[in-house]
Amino acid sequence: MIFGKGRRERELDEEIQAHFRLAEQDGHSAESARRDFGNVTLIKETARELWGWASIERLVEDMRIALRSLSRTPGTTATMILTLALGIGASTAIFSIVDGVLLRPLPYKDPGRLVAVWNRDVHERGPSKLFTPYRDFEAFQKNSRSFESIAATTWGGGFKILNRAGEATSVLAAPTSVNFFSLLGVAPAIGRTFVHEDLNRACTVVLAHKFWQSVLGGPADIAGRVLTLDNQPCTVAGVMPAAFAFYPDATSMWLLLTPDNPIVRQPDRGIGTFARLKPGVSIATAQRELQRLHIQVYEHDWRGARTEPMVYPLQQEFVWLASRNLRLTLLVLFAAVNLVLLIACVNVASLLLGRFVVRGKEFAIRTALGSGRVRLLRLLLTESLVLAAAGGVIGTLLASAALRYFRYANPVELPPGSTIAVDFPVLAFAGILALFTTLLAGFIPAWRASASDLHQALKAAGRTSSADAGRNRVTESLVVAEVTLSLLLMAGAGLMIGSVARFGSAPLGFSPEGLMTIGLSLPPSAHADEMRKLRFYDQAAQAVASIPGVESVALTASLPMRGIQGMNALVIDGRPTRNSGSKVPDVGLSSVSPGYFPVAGIQLKRGRNFNAYDRAESQPVAIINAALASRFFPGEDPLGKRVRVADAKEPDNPWLTIVGVVADEKRSTLYDEMAWVDTPTLYWPLSQHGFWDSVNLIFRAKKGQSQVAGEIQRRIQALDPGFPVGKVDSMQHILEEYLAYPRFRAALLASFSALALILAVVGLYGVLAQLVTQRRREIGIRMALGAARSDVVRMVARRGMRLAAIGIVLGLISVWGLTRLLTALLYGVSATDPATLAFATLALLAAAAVATCLPARRATRVDPMIALRYE
């Protein structure tokens, strides 16, 4: 047992002493007896190998020696532990997010077989993911042989008005097929989910746990109660568990799709389709089957040639829905943070190498006493293990604190079912990191130290030796690696920061400063008549315009910056009608009220704005943007031309006379977060095409948002007490929301690059400081022979700047290839932007110059007489 070690040591010592006494009794001198006996220390080590628990005892002994050695240099030890803690902590924090988002299976039954089905627009050059028409869903559900089950749900247009205790609230009630919850394999916490008998009822809902608890108060007997949605009674079937999540997180309840639902009655409307593959069926096989069924459904309909179904893993699509670039962002950040950890390991390796060289005599004496190279290597790696373990513990605590802040701040949307926590997999990762850093940071220094020559170490006496030269080459190589990695991180951070700056300052085609908005949503049952809708919208606009301080008001079906999908084909009067195969849906539509363009600050380039005479009974008119004009009317005047939309909802869509051309509004795109696009857009008067259940009221006011918001809400509420009034928001705030995620990503990468730069500067300073110490005698001789202080400064500075220059050259070569991976995260800059690379290079050179100053000045203070007596 370990606890008997002291007794066994005493017995071993007594046995050795007894051997010496017997030798002396036989006439041998004490010196001769010891010489004949051999190396006492080595014999003791051999004897200990025969004891039980020898490996554990050696480890405990090595740990004790390591702690004692590290305690002699507390400053250096603390620096190394803190360096490793920062690297391990940052890597662990990012890994926990990567694990929760990309690696951990979704919390559903057998999630690996769950897929999402989107329609791809075959005319789009880039990626496109559209809801599948309900008629496709029905065909897939009836005829597919690749799936165990196919279900549907949608969050598009699912907002309903909940009337409760005289209060109206807008809620997201996602229309859902009857088998949706059984597809996922999740049971309710209260009551039940949908059953086929519910299809015969007018309205049945299943509640989200958060909505049931926070809005309804969490009554235990909620199952069977009735809620009023859009003035229609709906029976509550049950409540899902608190841990259940599906996209989007804002869903308050799931509404059963009955035969009377508009989506079922108008099967061209889109819906999200989700399915479970049969065992052994691949995604490619299922996709080929769905494409064949899609062609059969649209055999005589030209619209079928526009799209084709595509099948994707559900977890991958949840990540994509949360953020288009989330997967790439996490991979880039994980790579960046591990570069920081690598730099930290390189820094610690350099410091350990310096420590081990200083202890050269100690190792030589241990070798003389019988310690072999393996024994020394084990001892030194144990010292590295102590450092890595301490850094791992502190780093894990830092990661836990960082994740707690991440969950509190909630800077980015995460996919449904993502769990971000420091749990067992994350702790295991931190432990693996600690072992990795032990080997990476400690092996090279330990290997070189354990290979020290006994005779050279004992006679070196402070002079620079060939071993020092070899060690210098190793440490210099480590510093070059640090500079290379630092430049790579700095270039990436610079590109991100530049992209965010350009993205936020790009001309948007309208004036967001001072522009505010509030959403207006009407329940179809309460305002079924289209003219009543228009009257309500007009009354709301007039009520807001009458508020003191409000300068101008307008209405629009689509807010500026919000994406308008080019889902409509344009037909131009007098031109040959395109055949069905060439009808390309590339035009976006938006309904606006008179005054929209002046209120939004959109420039009228030609013609006129809409006015009060553009009513339902007057000539249908349209205004187009510059992108549409250049695409369809290049080199000609579009004013007075007649167009119509080939894919409008109405079967007999009228001809529209173009009365104006306006500047392009920059709008976001569904498929690229770092892009503003100029979608060819046709605007028509809200009074002529006001068939919208929801519109946006925009206005400009002399007073601030907080001063008019309450009055606006009160006046709109007075028009219809059953109408849910939203919050007043500013377009500047909406723009900030667009920038929040790119800014967060750039800030993280900038933090990593700053940490890497600091570590590289510290590493360069450490190498030069050790160089000055080792060459103290040489510097003294140079100065005694008349060398000027400036010569000494140049000698040291030249060494440091040469290392920095080599690292920068290697870094630029790496940047040229690796930053191209960031292209999807950039806006307005290329992946090899010369200005960014030049700035990163100059910043690194300036930091390297600072790192060389102190060692260079220290070298000039060497007293020649003291240096010559240093031997």
N, C-alpha and C positions, 0 to 999 in steps of 0.2 A: 504493500500500500504506500501511497505518497506520504502518508503521515509517519511512516517508519523510516523515512529517508535519513534523518539525523542519526538514528541508531546505526543504520547500515554504514553511513559515512564514518562514524567513530570506529566501528569494527574494521572497516577497510584500512583506516589510518593505523590502527593498532596492529593489524596483520603486516603491513609494510614495515612498521618500526620493528616488529619482532624479527622480520627477515634481516633487517640491518644488524640487529643485536646478534643474531646467530652467525652472520658473516664476520662480525668483529671477534666473536669467540673463536672462530676458526683461524684468526690471525690476519684477517683483511683490515686495511684501514677504512675509515669511514668514507673517504673519497673514492677508494677503490670499490667498496661495496655499492655505493650509489652508481658508479660508472657501470659495474657489472649488471646491476639491477635494471638499468635502462631509464627511459623517460617516465618519471613518476606520474606526471599529468596524463600522458597518453595511456599508461596502464590503468589509471583510475577511470578514464573515459571508457576503456575496453571493458572494465569490470562493471560499470554502470549499465552497459549494453545488455548484460546478462540478467539484470534485475527486472522485475515486472514493472509495467507502467513507465518504461524508460522513455518512450516518445513524449508522453505527457510531461514527465519531469523535465525533459530537455526543453520542451516548449515553455514551461513555467520559468525555468532558469534563464532561457533566452529573453523572455519578456521582461524579467527583472533586470537583466543587463541592459536591454534596450531602453527601458524607462530611466535607469540611472544615467545612461549616456545622453539621452535627450534632455534630461533635466539640467545638464551642465551648460547647455546653450538655449535658454528659454526663449530668447528673441527669435532665433532662427527656427526653433521648433514651432513656436506659435505662428510664424509666417507660413511655414509649410502646411500646418494643419488648416489654417484659414484658407489658404489657396485651394487645397483639396476640397474643403467644405463647400466653397463657392461653386467649384466645378461639379462636384457630386450633387449638391443641392439643386442647381439649375437643371442638370440632366434628369434628376429624379422627378422634378416638378413637370417638366415637359413630357417625360415618359408617361407619367400618370394620365395626362390628357390624351396622349397618343393611344395608350392602352384603353382608356374609357371610350374613345371615339372610334378608333380604327380596328382594334384587336378584340375587344370583349364582345362576345356574341349578344345579339339582341335578346331582350327578356321575353321571348316567345317560345312556343313549343317547336323544337327542331328548326331553329332559325336558318340553318344553312340551306334549306330547300325553299325559303320564301323569296319571291321575286316581285319586281314591279314591272308593269307593261306600259310603255309610253309610245306615242306615235311620233315618228320622225318625218319632218317635212323634207321630201326628196329634192326640193329645189333649193334648200338652204345649203350654202357651202360649209358653214360651221355646224356645230352640234345643235340639235333642236329636240326638245322633249315636250310633247303636247299631250293633254288628256285624250284618251281614246273616246270616240263617239259611243254613246250608250248602245247603239245597234251593234257595234263591234263586240262590246262586252257581252251582250246577249248571245251572239253567235259563238264567241269563245266558250262561254259557259255551257252552251248546249252541245257543241260539236268537238271540243278539244279532247284529245286522248292523252295529252302529256302532263296534265295536272290532276292532282287529287281534288283540288277545290279552287274556285276562282271567285273573288269577292270584289266589291267596288265601294269607294267612298270618294268624296270630293270636298274641298274647302273653298272652291270657287263659287261665289254667290250663295254661300250657306248662311249668311247673317239673317237672323230673325229678331223680331221685337218681342221680348218677354214682358208681358203685362202682369204686374204683381202688386197688390195693395195700392192701386192707383199710381204706380210708378212704372215707367217704361224704360227698359234696358235693352241695349243691343247685344245679342249673344251669337256666337258662332255655333250653329247646329248643323253639323256635317251630314248631308244625306248619305245613307249607308245601306248596302244590301243586307239581307237577312242573315247571311252566313259569315259576316265580317269577323265577328269575335270568335266563332268556332274555327275559322281559318287560322287565326293567330294562336289559338289554344289557350286563351286566358279566361278564367272564370270570374264572375262579378263578385264584389265584396258584399253587396246587398242585393236581394232580389234575383233577377235573371237577366239574360241578354235577349235578343230578338228570337222569336220562334215563328214558324210559318203561319200560325193562326193570327199573328199580328198584322199580316198583309190584308186582312179583312177589316181591320180597324182604321179609323180616319187618320190617326197620328199616334205614334209610339216613339218614345225616346229612352236612351240609356245615358245617364249623367256621368260626367267626369268627376272624379273624387274631389278635386280642388274646387270646382263650381258648387258641388253639393255642400261642401263644408263652409266655404267662405261667403257664398252668396245666399244660400238657402238656410244656413245655420246648422247643417248636419243632422236633420231629424232621422232617427233610426227607422221610422215607419214610412219612409219616403216612397217605397215601392207601392204602386197602385194609386198614388196621388195624381192629381191632374194639374198640369201647368198650361198657361195660355200663351201660345206662340202665334204672332200675327193674327190675334183675335180668334184663334182656333184652339179648342181643348186638345191637349196631348197627354196621354197616359205615360207615367214613369214606370218602366219595366224594372230598372235596377240601377245600381251605382258600381262603377268599376273600381278596382283597388287603387290605393294612393300611388303605388309604384307603376301602374300602367300608363304608358305614354305612346302616342302615335302622332304623326305630323298632321297639322301644326300643334304646338303646345298650347295655343290660345283656344283650342276647341273646348267649348263648355258642355256640349252634349252631342250625341249621335242620333240622327233622325232617320227612322226606317223609310226606305224607298218603297212606297206603295204604288199600285197601278195608276193612281190619280196624280202622282207627283209630276210636275212639268218635265223633269228629265226623262221619265219613262214615256210620257205622251209626246215629247219632242226628241226622238232618239238620236238626232244629229248633235245634240248637246253633249259636251265632253264630260268625262268622269275618270277618276283615277282607278286603275285596274291593278289588283294585287292577287297573287296566286301562290299555291304550294305545288312544287314539282313532285311528280311521282318518283319513288326511289329508282335510281339508275338512269333517269332521264336528264340529259344535259340541257343547258340553256340554249345552245345552238340548235338542238333538235326541236325544242319547244318553239323557238323563234321561227324556224322554217314552217312549222305547222300553222302558227298564227298568221304568218304572211300569206299562206295559201288560203286560209279562211277569209282573210281580209279581202283578197282579190275576188273571192266568190261573192262576198256581200256587195261589193261595188262593181260587179261585172258590167253593169250598164249605166254607171254613174261616173262622170269624169272626175269627181272629187276624190274617188278612191285612188286615182293615180298620183295624187298629190302627196300622200302619206303612206307609211308602212309601219307596222308594229315592231317594236324592239323590246327585248327582255333583258333586265338587269338584276343583279343581286339586290335584295331589299336594303341591306345594311349600307352598301355603296350608295344607293339612292338617298337614304336618309342623310348621309354626310353631304351629298350634293345639294339636297334641298335646304339644309341648314346654311350652307355657304358654298358657292360654286367653286371657290378655291381653297376650301378648308383642308382637304386632304393634302394638297400641295403645300399649303402654308405650314401644316404640322410637320410634314417631312422636312421642309426647309429649316424650320426652327429646331427640329430635333438634330438635324445634321449640324447646324450652327452651334448649338449648345454642346454637342459632343466635340466640336473643334475647340471650344473653350476648355472643356475638360482635358483634351489632349494637350493644349498649351499649358494648363496647370500642371499636368504630369511632367511635361518637359521641364518646366520651371523647377519643380521639386527635384527632378532627377539631377538638374544642374547643381542645386544646393546640396543634395546628398553627395554628389561627386566631390564637391569642395570639402564637405565635412570628412569624408572618408580619406581624402588625401592628407588632411591635417592629422588624421589618426594613423598615418602610415607606420609610425614607430610602434604604436600599440598592436597593430596587426602583425608586424614583424616579430614582436616579442611573443604574441600568441602562437605564431608559427613555430618559433624556436622552442616553445614549451610543448609542442606536439599537436597543435590544432591543424588539421588538414584543410584543404581548400573548400571541401564540401561543408565542413564545420563553420568556417568563416562565412561562406556564402549563406548558410542557413541563419547565422546570427544576424547578418546585415539585412537579409530579407525580412527577418522578424522585426527589425527596427522599422523597416518600411511598412510592414503590416500594422504596427502600432499607430503610425502616422495615418495610414489609410483608414483604419478602424475609427480613430478619433474624428477624422474628417468626414467619414460616412455617417456617424451618429449626429454630428452637428449639421451636416448637409441635409439629412433626413428631417431634422427639426426645422431647418430653413425652408425645405420643400413643403412641409406641412403648413407652415405659416403662409407661404406664398399661395398655396392652393386655397386656403381659407379666405384669403383676400380675393382670389380669382372668383370664387363662388359668390362672395359678397358683391363685388363690383360688377360681375356678369358682363364683361366687355364684349363678348361675342356670343351669338346663338349657337348652341350645341345640338346635335341630333337627338331625337327622342330616345329615351332609354340609356343615355350616356351617364355613367357614374364616375365622378372625378373624386378620388379619395386616395389617401396613403394606406392601402390595404396590403394583404399578403403578397400579391404579385409585384406591387410597387416596392415593398420592403425587400423582396427577393432580388429585384433589379438593383436596388441600392447596395445590397450585399455583394452582388456580382461586380458592380462598379468598384467597390472597395477592393476586392481581390484583383480586379483588372488593373487598378491604379497601383496596387502593390507591385505587380510584375512590371508594369510599364515604367513606373517612376523609380523602382528600386533595383531592377535586375541588372541593367547596364552598370550603374555605379557599384553595385555589390560585386559583380563579376570582375570589374577592373581592380577593385580594392583587394579582392581575395586572391588576385593573380600577382600581387606585389612581390618583388624580389627581396628576400630577406637581407642580403648583403647590401644591396643598393639602398634600401630603406634605412638601414642602420648608419650608413656612412654619408647619406645625403646632406644632413645637417643644414637644411634650409636652402641649399643650392638648387637651382633649376636643373632637373634631370631629364633624361629621355622619356621617363614615365610621365613627368609633368607635361612634356610636349605632347605626348599621346593623349593625356587627359584633356589638355587644352583643345586639341582637335575635336574631341568628342563634345566638350561643352560648347565650342563654337558652332558645331553642327547643330546642336540643340537650339541655340539662339537663332540661327538661320531659319530653322523650322518654325520657331515661334513667330518670327517676323513674317514669314510666308503665310502662315495661317491667319495672322492678324490682318494682313493686307486683304486676304480673301474675304474675311468678315467685314472689314471696313468698306470694301467696295460694294458688297451686297447691301449693307445698311445704307450707304450713300445712294444707291439706286432706288431703294425703297423710299427713303426720305424725299428724294427728288421727284419720284412718281406721285407721292401723296401731295406734295406742294403743287405740282402741275395739275393734278386731278382736281384739287380744291380751287385752283385759280383759273381753270379753263373757262372761256366765255361760254355761257349757257344759252345765250339767245334771248334771255329775259332777265329781269331785275329782281333777284330774291330779297334784296335789302328792303325791309319794311313791308314786305308782302306777307299777309296772313291768310289762313284758311280754316274752314270748319266743314266737316262732312255732313250731308243731309241724306238720310236713308228713310224710305217710306215703305210701310208694309203693303204688299200688293193688294191684300183684301180690303184695306182701308182706303186706298187710293187707286182702285182698279181702272177708273176712267183716265185716259191719257191727258185730257184737257184739265182734269182736276189736279193731276200731278203738276202740269205746267203752271196752273194758277197758284198752287202752293209754293213752288219754287220762286215765282215772281213775287209773291207776298213776302217770302223770307228775305229776298234780296232788297225789297223796298223797306222792310223793317230794319234791316241792318244799315241801309243807306241813310235812314232818318236819324241814326244815333249821332249826337254831336261829336265831332272829331273824326268821323269816318269820311274819307275823301271820295272814294270810288269803290264800286262793287261789281262783281261779275260772277257768272256761273260757268262751270266746265265739267264735262263728264270725266276728264282725265287731267290730273294735276300736272303742272310742269315737273320735269325730271322723272316722273313715273313712266315706265316703259309702255309704248304703244306697239303692239305686235302687228307686223305687216301681214295680216291674214286675209286680205281682200284683193281681188283682181279688178283692175280698172279697164273699162270699155270707153273708147273715145269716139264720139259721133263723127261720121265721115271717114273713118279708117276701117279697113277690113277687120271683121270680127275674128279674133284669134280662135283657132280650133281648140277643142277641149283639151288636147294634149299640151298646148302651149299656154294655157291660162295660168299664169304665175301669180300666186297671191303675195303681193309685195307692198301693198298700200295699207296704211293705218288710218283709222277713223276716229274723230272726236267731235262731240257736240258742244258748242259754246254759245253763250249769250252775247248780244251786242255789248260792246265795251270790253270784251275779254282781252283783246290784244293790247289796248292802251293800259288797262289795269295791270296786266302782267308785264308790261314793258317790252312787248314784242314789236319789232319794227315792221311797219307796213311798207313793202317795197313797191308795189304797184296796185292800182285799182282802189277799192274802198273796203271799209269794214262792214260787218253786219249792222243793220239798224232796226228800228222799231217796225218798219214796213215789211220786214222779212218774217211773215207769219205763215201759219199752216195753209191758209187759203191763197197765198201769193205764189209767184213763180219760185220754184225750188232753186236755191243758189248754193254756191260753195266757194270757199277760199282754200287755196292750196299753199303749201310751203315751198321754199326754194328748192328743196331736194326733189320733190315731186315734179316741179316745173322743169328742172334740168334733166330729169330722167325721161319724161314723156313728151316734153315740148322743147327739145334743144334747138336753139337758134330761132325760135318763133315766139310770138306773143300769145300766151294762153288765155288772156282776158276775152270773154265772150264765147270761148269754146264750151261745148257741152260734153259732159262725162257722166257715167253712172257706174255704180259698184256692182260687179257681177255676182258678188257673194253676199248681198244684203239679206237681212232676215225676211223682208217683204218679197213675195213672189214677183210682183210687178213694181220693181224699183224705178223711180222716175229719173229722167234726165236732169242733171244739175248744171246750171250755167255758172262758170267761173267768173267771179266778180272781183277777186283780189289775190295777191301773192304776198305772203309774209315771210319773214326770216325764219330760219330753222330754230326750233327749240332743241337743245341738247337733252336727250333722254337716256335713262339707264336701259340696259339690256338684260334680259333674263339669264343669258348664258355667260356673261362676262362682267364681273364686279368692277373691274378697272377699265371701264370704257364708257364714253358718251357717244351716242349714235344719232345720225340724222335720218330718221325713218321717213320715207316719203309719206306725207300725211295730208288727208283731205278733211277740212273742217266744214261742218254744216250747222245751221242755226239750231239751237236747242228748241226753238218754237216749231221748227219743221220736223225735227227728229228727236223729240223729247221723251222717247219711250224708255226711260231709265228709272230704275227704282232707287238709285242713289246718284247724287251729283256732289260736286265740291263748290262751296261758295268761297271766293277769294276777295280780299279787300285790302285797301291801304288806309291807314289811320294816322292822324297827327299824334295821338296819344300812344302810349306803349301798350303792348299786348295785354298785360295784367289789368290795365285800367278799363279796357273795353270788353274783355272776354266775358265777364259776368253779365253785363248788360246785353250782349249779343245772345247769350244762352237764354236769358229771361225772355227776350222778345220773340225768339223763335219758339220757345216752349209755349208762349201765350197763343200762338197760332193753332196749335193742336196739342192738348195735354197728353195725348197718347203717343206723342212722337218723342223718341229718345234723342236727346241733344248730346252731340259729341263735344270734344274739347277743342278749343281754339289753339291752333299751332301756327308757327311761323315757318315760312319756306327756308329761312336761314337755318332753323333747327333741323328741318328735314334734310338739308344739305349736310349738316354736321353728322346726322345719323349715317349718311352714305359714307362719310369720311372716317367714322369711328373705327370700323374694322381695319381698314388699311393703316390708319394711324397707330392702332394697337400693335399690329404686325411690325410696322417700321420701328416703333419704340422698343419692342422686345429685341429685334435684331440689332438696333443701335446700342442697347444696353450690353448685349453679348459682345459686340465689337469693341465697346469701350473697356469692358473687363479684359478682353484679349489684349488690347493695346497696353493697358496697365501692366499686365503680366509680362508682356514682351519687353517693356521698358525695364521692369524690375530684373528680368533675366539678363538683359544686356548689361545693366549696371552691375549685377553680381559677377558676371564674367570679367568685366574690365577691372572691378575692384580686386578680384583674385589675381588677375594678371599683374596689377601694380604690386601686390604683396609678394608674388613669386619673383618678380624682377626687381625687387627693391635693391639688391646688391648691384645689379647691372645699371640701374638708374643712378645709384650713388656713384659708381665709377664714371659714367658718362658725364655727370655734373662735375665730378672732381677733375675731369680732363677738359673742362671748359664748355660743356654743352649748355646752351641757354635754356631757360625755363620754357620758352616758346617751342623749342625743339622737342622737349619732353611732352608737352601738351599735344603737339602734332602727332608724335609717335603713338600715344594712347588713343587720341581721337581718330587717327587714321585706322587703327585696328577696329574700333567700334563701328565707324561709318562703313568700313569695308564689309563687315558682317551684315549691317543693315541693308547695304546696296545689293548684296547677293540675295538676301531674303526677299527684297522688293522685286528683283528681276524674276525670281522663281514664282513669286506671288502673282505678278502680272501675267506670266504664262498660264498659271492655274486659273486666274480670273477669266482669261480669254475663253476658256472652255466651259468652266463651271457656272458662270453667271447666266449663261444661256438657258439654264434650267428655270430661271426666274422670270422668263418672258411673260408668262400668263399673269404675273403679279405686278407688272410694270405699266406705266402710262406716260407717254410723252418722252420717254428716254429709251435708248437701246441698251441691250444687255452689256455692251462694251462701250458705254458712253465715255468719250475721252475726258470730258470735264470732271466727271466723277472719279475716274481712275487717277487723274492728275491730282485732284484734291486729296484722295486717300494716300497717294504716294508722298505728297508734300507734308501731310499731317504725320505720317509715319517717320519721315526723315527728320522733322522737327522734334518729335518725341525721342528719336534716337540721339539727336544732338544734345538734348537735355540729359539723357541717360549717360552720355560720355563726359559731361562737364565735371561732375563731382569726382570721378576717378582720375580725370586728367589733372584737375587742380590738386588733388591729393598727391599725385606723383611729383608735382613741382615742390612739395614741402618736404621731400626726403632729404635729410641731412647727410651729406656724403660721408662724414666721419662715423656717424652712427650706423649707416648702411654697411660700411666696410668692417665695422666691428660686429655686425649682425651674426657672423659665423660663430 
